[in-house]
Amino acid sequence: MSLKNLIYLSFIILGIWSCNQSPPPPDLFAGAQTINLAQESASLKLPAFFQRSSIYRLTEDIPYLKEDTSFFRSIEMTLEAFVFEDKELDILVDTTSELRCLIIVDGQRFEIDETSGKIFNKQLGEQMRQLDEENLFLEIHKIDSKMKMNSEIQMLKYKYEFVNTFSRTSHYRSLFFISNPSRSLLVIEISVEGNDVEDYLWTVRG
């Protein structure tokens, strides 16, 4: 998937700041499982409570989606859009949470730097403004945004809280763009609790 397509299929916008940061210490990943991704030979470590799912099994693996059908449809539409570009989509579900899932998309490799950050900031900003205009009862709050890198991995992170002012419910969406010397990945995390897998994404290999 091209950088342009990744931008247009994404749905989160934050401002961007940059820093250099070392990855978390290895002992953070003690007990973690290694997930072999569908994207050729890529892999990453995740907590042991994540399990594979699919667009066809989501309502079985996340019972919450049977109760909130409109929310399920919004996730389903996102998955359908990405499946069109990447037939080997990786979907992982947190078995300990009411609602937490990861969508991992293979992308055409691109460099993460100040220039690409500005491109994402502009394009995603336009999408977010349109989303606000089309949804009367939606409030979106910025939670986090950053650009991090070391000698092996470059990462952009965008994170928002989506608040439904009518039902007084909220959920969180984190969007990670990750590049290493071999590939670029887009990782979308959706949850009702707000925790995310940022530290584990330093373990992407292949």
Summary of the structure (lengths in Angstrom):
residues: 206
radius of gyration: 16.3
end to end distance: 17.4
largest distance: 45.9
contacts: 621
relative contact order: 0.23
helix: 31%
strand: 33%
